[in-house]
């Protein structure tokens, strides 16, 4: 029973998705959810709802990923290539479906940061997911 209590505390202390803005983001995230584990090849929903107190006409998205603690090359893309722009003042739903590629097994940690055109941080989301390999069922003849 004590072990379950400790594991429950750890799960709450280290959620699978979190606001990594550290109070510096202009947008306020109002809802954020993502599963802590997935099977390779599966699709999961990232729930992201936020309040934009200012209008944003464009910016960048920077994505940093580590796979089994190995950092991959960060990518940067235009914000308006992924979001409908301008992002107007008000509440927004930035939820999306994420498909985990087959052939992966281990831990994936991604950090996604949105910035406006002058570099102000709009929001930051960090996701950590444990991926289990897709089990292949074979038949013997």
N, CA, C and O of each residue as an XYZ file, in Angstrom:
564
protein
N       0.823     -1.192      0.000
C       0.000      0.000      0.000
C       0.870      1.260      0.000
O       0.586      2.212     -0.727
N       1.925      1.264      0.814
C       2.823      2.409      0.881
C       3.497      2.654     -0.468
O       3.666      3.802     -0.879
N       3.880      1.577     -1.158
C       4.530      1.696     -2.466
C       3.585      2.355     -3.466
O       4.009      3.205     -4.248
N       2.308      1.971     -3.451
C       1.325      2.579     -4.353
C       1.162      4.068     -4.067
O       1.006      4.870     -4.988
N       1.197      4.425     -2.808
C       1.089      5.828     -2.431
C       2.284      6.619     -2.968
O       2.112      7.716     -3.500
N       3.479      6.074     -2.832
C       4.687      6.732     -3.339
C       4.626      6.861     -4.858
O       4.927      7.925     -5.398
N       4.237      5.784     -5.556
C       4.137      5.829     -7.017
C       3.103      6.847     -7.471
O       3.308      7.543     -8.465
N       2.002      6.935     -6.753
C       0.974      7.922     -7.078
C       1.523      9.339     -6.915
O       1.256     10.208     -7.744
N       2.284      9.572     -5.856
C       2.889     10.885     -5.633
C       3.873     11.228     -6.750
O       3.882     12.353     -7.249
N       4.699     10.261     -7.139
C       5.673     10.486     -8.205
C       4.960     10.801     -9.515
O       5.379     11.699    -10.245
N       3.886     10.073     -9.822
C       3.139     10.310    -11.063
C       2.572     11.724    -11.093
O       2.565     12.364    -12.145
N       2.093     12.221     -9.946
C       1.562     13.576     -9.900
C       2.675     14.619     -9.942
O       2.493     15.702    -10.499
N       3.817     14.300     -9.359
C       4.927     15.250     -9.322
C       5.599     15.398    -10.683
O       6.166     16.449    -10.983
N       5.540     14.361    -11.503
C       6.169     14.377    -12.816
C       5.138     14.045    -13.889
O       5.147     12.942    -14.435
N       4.248     14.992    -14.198
C       3.209     14.709    -15.191
C       3.807     14.501    -16.578
O       4.930     14.925    -16.850
N       3.044     13.845    -17.449
C       3.537     13.557    -18.795
C       3.582     14.804    -19.671
O       4.296     14.835    -20.673
N       2.833     15.816    -19.302
C       2.838     17.068    -20.067
C       2.742     18.228    -19.080
O       1.994     18.173    -18.104
N       3.518     19.280    -19.357
C       3.513     20.407    -18.429
C       3.768     21.717    -19.170
O       4.286     21.740    -20.286
N       3.385     22.801    -18.506
C       3.652     24.148    -18.999
C       5.075     24.496    -18.571
O       5.338     24.664    -17.381
N       5.984     24.605    -19.519
C       7.388     24.892    -19.195
C       7.702     26.379    -19.339
O       8.869     26.766    -19.405
N       6.672     27.203    -19.387
C       6.863     28.638    -19.546
C       7.446     29.337    -18.334
O       7.948     30.455    -18.449
N       7.387     28.699    -17.175
C       7.956     29.236    -15.928
C       7.478     30.658    -15.644
O       8.238     31.495    -15.156
N       6.212     30.919    -15.956
C       5.640     32.232    -15.687
C       6.052     33.319    -16.663
O       5.679     34.478    -16.480
N       6.812     32.975    -17.695
C       7.302     33.969    -18.653
C       6.486     34.019    -19.940
O       6.696     34.906    -20.767
N       5.556     33.079    -20.122
C       4.773     33.023    -21.357
C       3.687     34.088    -21.359
O       3.087     34.382    -20.326
N       3.442     34.660    -22.528
C       2.374     35.644    -22.683
C       1.014     34.954    -22.658
O       0.083     35.448    -22.022
N       0.887     33.816    -23.343
C      -0.367     33.064    -23.337
C      -0.476     32.289    -22.022
O       0.527     31.817    -21.487
N      -1.686     32.165    -21.516
C      -1.926     31.376    -20.317
C      -2.576     30.052    -20.717
O      -3.665     30.037    -21.290
N      -1.907     28.950    -20.416
C      -2.462     27.628    -20.716
C      -3.540     27.331    -19.690
O      -3.301     27.404    -18.484
N      -4.747     26.992    -20.181
C      -5.870     26.720    -19.290
C      -6.168     25.231    -19.162
O      -6.760     24.802    -18.171
N      -5.765     24.442    -20.148
C      -5.938     22.985    -20.064
C      -4.833     22.320    -20.870
O      -4.508     22.739    -21.981
N      -4.257     21.261    -20.275
C      -3.129     20.582    -20.887
C      -3.159     19.124    -20.463
O      -3.165     18.827    -19.268
N      -3.180     18.199    -21.439
C      -3.212     16.767    -21.114
C      -2.588     15.956    -22.238
O      -2.735     16.282    -23.416
N      -1.884     14.889    -21.853
C      -1.279     13.949    -22.794
C      -0.977     12.678    -22.019
O      -0.573     12.752    -20.859
N      -1.165     11.494    -22.642
C      -0.897     10.250    -21.909
C       0.589     10.086    -21.578
O       1.453     10.572    -22.308
N       0.873      9.395    -20.469
C       2.254      9.177    -20.030
C       2.921      8.024    -20.765
O       4.147      7.923    -20.784
N       2.118      7.156    -21.371
C       2.706      6.031    -22.110
C       1.851      5.724    -23.333
O       0.637      5.923    -23.337
N       2.525      5.234    -24.371
C       1.873      4.884    -25.631
C       2.581      3.690    -26.239
O       3.740      3.412    -25.932
N       1.870      2.992    -27.103
C       2.495      1.937    -27.887
C       2.930      2.542    -29.220
O       2.225      3.376    -29.787
N       4.087      2.120    -29.717
C       4.565      2.596    -31.017
C       3.476      2.371    -32.061
O       2.842      1.317    -32.083
N       3.263      3.348    -32.915
C       2.234      3.271    -33.945
C       0.886      3.812    -33.502
O      -0.011      3.990    -34.325
N       0.734      4.077    -32.202
C      -0.544      4.562    -31.675
C      -0.678      6.070    -31.871
O       0.313      6.784    -32.026
N      -1.916      6.530    -31.860
C      -2.215      7.955    -31.941
C      -2.836      8.387    -30.624
O      -3.718      7.713    -30.091
N      -2.371      9.515    -30.102
C      -2.908     10.053    -28.850
C      -3.253     11.517    -29.057
O      -2.711     12.181    -29.940
N      -4.155     12.003    -28.237
C      -4.560     13.400    -28.326
C      -3.798     14.249    -27.321
O      -3.737     13.926    -26.135
N      -3.220     15.336    -27.810
C      -2.641     16.360    -26.951
C      -3.721     17.421    -26.783
O      -4.127     18.060    -27.754
N      -4.182     17.607    -25.556
C      -5.156     18.651    -25.267
C      -4.393     19.901    -24.857
O      -3.631     19.885    -23.890
N      -4.601     20.982    -25.596
C      -3.940     22.256    -25.313
C      -4.946     23.374    -25.535
O      -5.320     23.671    -26.669
N      -5.377     23.986    -24.447
C      -6.262     25.141    -24.539
C      -5.580     26.302    -23.829
O      -4.976     26.133    -22.769
N      -5.685     27.479    -24.428
C      -4.960     28.622    -23.886
C      -5.716     29.919    -24.132
O      -6.596     30.005    -24.989
N      -5.341     30.923    -23.348
C      -5.894     32.268    -23.467
C      -4.809     33.175    -24.037
O      -3.702     33.243    -23.502
N      -5.134     33.869    -25.125
C      -4.215     34.828    -25.743
C      -4.675     36.232    -25.359
O      -5.723     36.675    -25.829
N      -3.918     36.946    -24.516
C      -4.323     38.295    -24.116
C      -3.956     39.371    -25.139
O      -4.364     40.526    -25.014
N      -3.175     38.973    -26.160
C      -2.781     39.899    -27.228
C      -2.924     39.184    -28.568
O      -2.891     37.955    -28.632
N      -3.082     39.961    -29.631
C      -3.117     39.371    -30.973
C      -1.692     39.114    -31.445
O      -0.799     39.932    -31.228
N      -1.488     37.970    -32.092
C      -0.175     37.615    -32.638
C      -0.345     37.367    -34.129
O      -1.179     36.559    -34.540
N       0.450     38.067    -34.940
C       0.351     37.946    -36.391
C       1.252     36.865    -36.966
O       0.945     36.302    -38.017
N       2.351     36.567    -36.301
C       3.247     35.497    -36.748
C       4.298     35.273    -35.679
O       4.333     35.979    -34.672
N       5.141     34.304    -35.897
C       6.197     33.973    -34.952
C       6.856     32.677    -35.365
O       6.808     32.289    -36.532
N       7.472     32.009    -34.404
C       8.140     30.743    -34.696
C       7.768     29.688    -33.665
O       7.370     29.990    -32.540
N       7.913     28.451    -34.091
C       7.776     27.298    -33.203
C       9.135     26.607    -33.189
O       9.662     26.233    -34.237
N       9.693     26.443    -32.005
C      10.948     25.713    -31.857
C      10.654     24.423    -31.110
O      10.073     24.440    -30.026
N      11.060     23.305    -31.698
C      10.821     21.994    -31.105
C      12.156     21.322    -30.817
O      13.007     21.185    -31.695
N      12.317     20.908    -29.567
C      13.509     20.164    -29.150
C      13.051     18.797    -28.665
O      12.110     18.699    -27.877
N      13.708     17.743    -29.130
C      13.313     16.372    -28.795
C      14.527     15.591    -28.321
O      15.617     15.710    -28.881
N      14.325     14.785    -27.275
C      15.320     13.787    -26.893
C      14.655     12.425    -26.980
O      13.493     12.256    -26.611
N      15.407     11.464    -27.472
C      14.925     10.084    -27.580
C      15.903      9.216    -26.800
O      17.082      9.124    -27.143
N      15.397      8.580    -25.743
C      16.242      7.787    -24.842
C      17.452      8.599    -24.384
O      18.584      8.115    -24.377
N      17.180      9.842    -24.004
C      18.157     10.777    -23.444
C      19.187     11.277    -24.456
O      20.162     11.922    -24.070
N      18.988     10.993    -25.738
C      19.867     11.482    -26.797
C      19.172     12.666    -27.471
O      18.096     12.496    -28.043
N      19.771     13.870    -27.415
C      19.124     15.028    -28.046
C      19.187     14.948    -29.570
O      20.233     14.657    -30.151
N      18.056     15.211    -30.195
C      17.987     15.282    -31.652
C      18.137     16.744    -32.067
O      18.046     17.640    -31.228
N      18.364     16.985    -33.339
C      18.540     18.351    -33.833
C      17.236     19.135    -33.671
O      16.195     18.697    -34.160
N      17.274     20.289    -32.995
C      16.062     21.103    -32.848
C      15.562     21.588    -34.208
O      16.342     21.759    -35.145
N      14.257     21.806    -34.302
C      13.666     22.333    -35.530
C      12.947     23.646    -35.217
O      12.430     23.847    -34.119
N      12.931     24.523    -36.203
C      12.216     25.791    -36.090
C      11.362     25.960    -37.336
O      11.822     25.742    -38.457
N      10.100     26.356    -37.122
C       9.192     26.583    -38.246
C       8.348     27.819    -37.955
O       8.311     28.310    -36.827
N       7.677     28.311    -38.981
C       6.806     29.472    -38.806
C       5.554     29.078    -38.032
O       4.942     28.045    -38.304
N       5.188     29.898    -37.080
C       4.003     29.659    -36.264
C       2.754     29.536    -37.124
O       1.923     28.658    -36.893
N       2.617     30.411    -38.116
C       1.403     30.430    -38.935
C       1.320     29.263    -39.917
O       0.296     29.089    -40.577
N       2.376     28.466    -40.022
C       2.299     27.246    -40.827
C       1.551     26.156    -40.067
O       1.040     25.214    -40.674
N       1.482     26.280    -38.728
C       0.807     25.280    -37.898
C      -0.454     25.807    -37.224
O      -1.351     25.030    -36.897
N      -0.530     27.105    -37.016
C      -1.679     27.711    -36.343
C      -2.345     28.703    -37.291
O      -1.699     29.269    -38.174
N      -3.636     28.901    -37.095
C      -4.367     29.882    -37.893
C      -4.000     31.279    -37.405
O      -4.168     31.603    -36.229
N      -3.502     32.092    -38.313
C      -3.078     33.448    -37.955
C      -3.956     34.482    -38.647
O      -4.465     34.215    -39.735
N      -4.145     35.639    -38.056
C      -3.567     36.004    -36.773
C      -4.238     35.247    -35.620
O      -5.411     34.883    -35.703
N      -3.481     35.021    -34.556
C      -4.062     34.462    -33.329
C      -4.663     35.650    -32.595
O      -3.947     36.526    -32.111
N      -5.977     35.667    -32.520
C      -6.671     36.817    -31.956
C      -6.802     36.697    -30.443
O      -6.643     35.617    -29.875
N      -7.092     37.819    -29.806
C      -7.300     37.845    -28.358
C      -8.470     36.931    -28.016
O      -9.512     36.985    -28.670
N      -8.305     36.092    -26.997
C      -9.367     35.202    -26.548
C      -8.868     33.796    -26.281
O      -7.669     33.519    -26.288
N      -9.842     32.907    -26.042
C      -9.526     31.510    -25.750
C      -9.361     30.738    -27.052
O     -10.079     30.972    -28.024
N      -8.404     29.814    -27.057
C      -8.105     29.019    -28.250
C      -7.915     27.555    -27.883
O      -7.492     27.220    -26.777
N      -8.236     26.695    -28.837
C      -8.017     25.257    -28.687
C      -6.923     24.851    -29.663
O      -7.145     24.816    -30.874
N      -5.751     24.547    -29.139
C      -4.621     24.118    -29.961
C      -4.405     22.622    -29.895
O      -3.308     22.137    -30.169
N      -5.449     21.885    -29.530
C      -5.341     20.430    -29.398
C      -5.029     19.791    -30.741
O      -5.408     20.306    -31.793
N      -4.335     18.664    -30.689
C      -3.953     17.967    -31.912
C      -3.749     16.487    -31.623
O      -3.562     16.085    -30.475
N      -3.786     15.689    -32.674
C      -3.496     14.259    -32.554
C      -2.022     14.039    -32.876
O      -1.488     14.629    -33.815
N      -1.376     13.192    -32.094
C       0.041     12.884    -32.266
C       0.174     11.387    -32.487
O      -0.295     10.592    -31.673
N       0.819     10.995    -33.598
C       1.041      9.577    -33.882
C       2.508      9.246    -33.621
O       3.411      9.897    -34.147
N       2.726      8.222    -32.799
C       4.086      7.775    -32.486
C       4.541      6.829    -33.594
O       3.854      5.847    -33.877
N       5.676      7.101    -34.224
C       6.154      6.217    -35.297
C       6.396      4.793    -34.799
O       6.761      4.580    -33.643
N       6.189      3.834    -35.680
C       6.506      2.450    -35.333
C       8.022      2.304    -35.273
O       8.753      3.109    -35.851
N       8.482      1.296    -34.586
C       9.914      1.052    -34.479
C      10.570      1.762    -33.314
O      11.766      1.581    -33.083
N       9.823      2.564    -32.573
C      10.386      3.256    -31.416
C      10.092      2.489    -30.138
O       9.066      1.819    -30.022
N      10.993      2.594    -29.195
C      10.810      2.016    -27.873
C      11.692      2.795    -26.915
O      12.896      2.917    -27.141
N      11.115      3.318    -25.858
C      11.890      4.084    -24.889
C      11.176      5.357    -24.491
O       9.947      5.424    -24.510
N      11.944      6.359    -24.134
C      11.390      7.614    -23.638
C      11.621      8.738    -24.643
O      12.733      8.945    -25.130
N      10.547      9.454    -24.938
C      10.620     10.626    -25.809
C      10.226     11.841    -24.970
O       9.166     11.857    -24.344
N      11.079     12.842    -24.964
C      10.772     14.103    -24.292
C      10.834     15.195    -25.347
O      11.839     15.336    -26.044
N       9.762     15.964    -25.462
C       9.762     17.059    -26.431
C       9.404     18.363    -25.733
O       8.583     18.398    -24.817
N      10.036     19.421    -26.186
C       9.817     20.755    -25.669
C       9.429     21.622    -26.864
O      10.202     21.774    -27.809
N       8.224     22.187    -26.811
C       7.706     22.990    -27.914
C       7.480     24.408    -27.401
O       6.705     24.622    -26.469
N       8.162     25.372    -28.014
C       8.034     26.768    -27.590
C       7.566     27.622    -28.760
O       8.111     27.546    -29.861
N       6.540     28.442    -28.502
C       6.064     29.413    -29.478
C       6.606     30.779    -29.077
O       6.558     31.150    -27.904
N       7.122     31.526    -30.050
C       7.549     32.901    -29.801
C       6.934     33.811    -30.864
O       6.626     33.372    -31.972
N       6.762     35.084    -30.509
C       6.254     36.033    -31.501
C       7.412     36.511    -32.380
O       8.544     36.053    -32.224
N       7.125     37.432    -33.304
C       8.146     37.823    -34.289
C       9.327     38.577    -33.680
O      10.378     38.684    -34.312
N       9.171     39.102    -32.457
C      10.320     39.768    -31.821
C      10.962     38.899    -30.735
O      11.847     39.358    -30.012
N      10.514     37.646    -30.625
C      11.159     36.704    -29.712
C      10.539     36.550    -28.344
O      11.087     35.831    -27.510
N       9.403     37.203    -28.076
C       8.717     37.016    -26.794
C       8.096     35.626    -26.746
O       7.465     35.194    -27.710
N       8.271     34.929    -25.633
C       7.704     33.585    -25.496
C       6.189     33.660    -25.349
O       5.672     34.321    -24.448
N       5.483     32.970    -26.251
C       4.022     32.926    -26.193
C       3.555     31.784    -25.307
O       2.699     31.974    -24.442
N       4.113     30.600    -25.520
C       3.815     29.454    -24.668
C       4.922     28.425    -24.804
O       5.706     28.451    -25.753
N       4.971     27.519    -23.840
C       5.965     26.448    -23.843
C       5.307     25.202    -23.260
O       4.706     25.249    -22.186
N       5.426     24.094    -23.975
C       4.847     22.820    -23.535
C       5.938     21.760    -23.574
O       6.659     21.633    -24.564
N       6.051     21.001    -22.489
C       6.985     19.879    -22.467
C       6.195     18.597    -22.272
O       5.362     18.496    -21.372
N       6.468     17.618    -23.128
C       5.804     16.314    -23.052
C       6.854     15.236    -22.845
O       7.927     15.274    -23.447
N       6.536     14.279    -21.990
C       7.397     13.127    -21.781
C       6.520     11.890    -21.894
O       5.506     11.772    -21.206
N       6.912     10.976    -22.760
C       6.089      9.786    -22.979
C       6.979      8.553    -23.060
O       8.041      8.575    -23.682
N       6.534      7.498    -22.432
C       7.204      6.201    -22.492
C       6.551      5.421    -23.628
O       5.345      5.175    -23.611
N       7.356      5.036    -24.608
C       6.855      4.316    -25.781
C       7.256      2.851    -25.671
O       8.426      2.525    -25.470
N       6.269      1.979    -25.806
C       6.554      0.544    -25.827
C       6.512      0.068    -27.268
O       5.719      0.552    -28.075
N       7.373     -0.884    -27.578
C       7.472     -1.397    -28.947
C       6.184     -2.092    -29.350
O       5.501     -2.703    -28.527
N       5.870     -1.987    -30.620
C       4.729     -2.679    -31.190
C       5.050     -4.159    -31.197
O       6.062     -4.581    -31.757
N       4.190     -4.943    -30.579
C       4.433     -6.382    -30.504
C       3.951     -7.055    -31.778
O       2.801     -6.897    -32.188
N       4.841     -7.798    -32.388
C       4.514     -8.523    -33.612
C       4.109     -9.947    -33.239
O       4.785    -10.618    -32.459
N       3.012    -10.384    -33.803
C       2.541    -11.745    -33.564
C       2.865    -12.565    -34.800
O       2.424    -12.249    -35.905
N       3.624    -13.597    -34.606
C       4.008    -14.445    -35.739
C       3.313    -15.795    -35.660
O       2.903    -16.241    -34.589
N       3.193    -16.412    -36.778
C       2.573    -17.729    -36.847
C       3.606    -18.724    -37.342
O       4.339    -18.456    -38.294
N       3.653    -19.852    -36.698
C       4.546    -20.927    -37.134
C       3.772    -21.869    -38.038
O       2.635    -22.235    -37.741
N       4.380    -22.252    -39.117
C       3.701    -23.151    -40.048
C       4.050    -24.580    -39.737
O       3.575    -25.492    -40.414
